[in-house]
Amino acid sequence: MNPPSVKIYFEGTIAWYEIIAPAAQYQPIFEDMQRKAAIWLWIQHRRSPRCMKSSKRPTWPSFKQLQKFVPPYLNSGDDPLEKYHPYLIERIIQSHLSGETLSVGPEGVDPKWFECQLAIDLETKYPVRPSFGFNLTLGNLALNL
């Protein structure tokens, strides 16, 4: 589907609930969440085996390559990869720590995010600087948590 459908759920005390229409005061937050989720799904698709076969590079995609190919439905005048880089870093680390497979393509595909040029580029561009005085890398952060 283009643009891909993104459903957002939250966990209640009894079950998971899908957010269909937020209250008016939360609409901007909801739209921001939808955009982040759509970007993450699009990045996963770019890391999927089908796209990887066409690139012939196991480390693809890079940050710059993704910036070059951001589809119009995700691009609203700003650079969504720059704007949401903290979210992308968080999702890469969470995906790695949980052993999460790709949400797109065949089942059970390990994205190997820390072997992906995107993670390396994010680590270089936005190093993790904890307040206790030394730098961590995304890979070390994920391994040490």
N, C-alpha and C positions, 0 to 999 in steps of 0.2 A: 504494500500500500504506500502511496506517495502523496502526502507525507505519511510516515508511519503513525499508526494509532498509538497513543500513549495513555495508559490508564494509571491513575494514581490511587493507591490504597493506604489506609491507615489502620492500625490495630486498635480496636476497642477493647473493652474488658471482657467481651464474650466472643467476638469474631473479628474478621477483617472486613472493612467496609470500603467500597469504591466511592471516591468523591466525584459526583456528577456535576454539581454546580455549587460552588462555594458562595458564602454570603458576600454581598457587594464589597465590603471592606477588605475581604481576603482575595478578591479576584486578581489583583496584581501579583500576589504571592503565588497563587495557584498557577497562573500563566507562566511565571518564572520557573516553577517546579516542573511544569509540563515541558518547557523548552530544555531544561537541563536533562530531563529523562530522554527526550527525543535526541539530543546531541549524544548522550551516552550510548543509546541504541545504534545511532548512525556510526559512531566510532567502532562499536563492536562489529557491525557489519563490515566496515573497512578492514577489520582484523580477521574476518571469517575466512575459512579455507577457500571459498569460491573466489574472493577478492585476492587472496594470497597467491592462488595459482596464476592469476594474470600478472602479478608483480614479480614473481620468481625471486623474491627477497624475503627471507624468514623474519627479518626485523621490521618490515614494513607495517604500518605507515609511520612517517615522521610527523612532527608537529607542523612543519612547513607544508608538507604534502596535504595534510588534512586542511590547513588553512586555505590552500589553493582550491580544494574541491568542496568546500562547504556548500551544500545545496541551498537554493534561494529560500526555501521554506524555513530554514534555520537561521538565515542571515537577515537581521532586521536593522542593518545600518552599522552595527557594532561588530567586532570580531568575537564571536561566541566562545572560541577557544581561549582567548585572552581573558574575557570577562569571567568565564566559569572555571578557570584553571584550578582554583582551590577545590572545587567540587570534583573535577576530573582526577586530581591527585588522590583525593579521599576515596573515590570509587576504585581506582587502580589498587590502592593499598587494601581496601576492604575485599576486593575480588581475589587478590593474592592470598590474604590471610584466611579467607573462608574456603578457598579452593573452588570458587564459583566458576562455572563454565560459561561459554558465550550464550547469550539469550537468543541469538539468531543463528540460522544455519542448522547443520546436523547436531544431534544431541551429544553432549559429553565432550565438546571440544575445549581443551585447555588453552586459553589465550596466551599464556606465558608472557604476561604483561612486562615483567622485568627484563625480558629479552627483546622487547619491542622498542623501536627507536623513539616512539612517543614518550615512553616513561623516561628514557635516557635524556631526551630533550627537555622534558619538564623538570627533571632533577638538576640539569645544568642551568636552566633559565630561572628556576624558583627553588634554590636550595633550602632545605629545612634548617632553620636556625633556632634551636631551642633557647630559652632564656638562660640556661645554665652554662653557656659559653662555648660550646663546640658545635661543629656542623655535623649533621647526619645526612645520609643519602636515603632516597626512597627505599632502595633495596635493604640497607641496614636497618632502617626504621621498621620495615615490615618483618624482618627477621628477628629484631630485638623485642618486638611487642609481645 
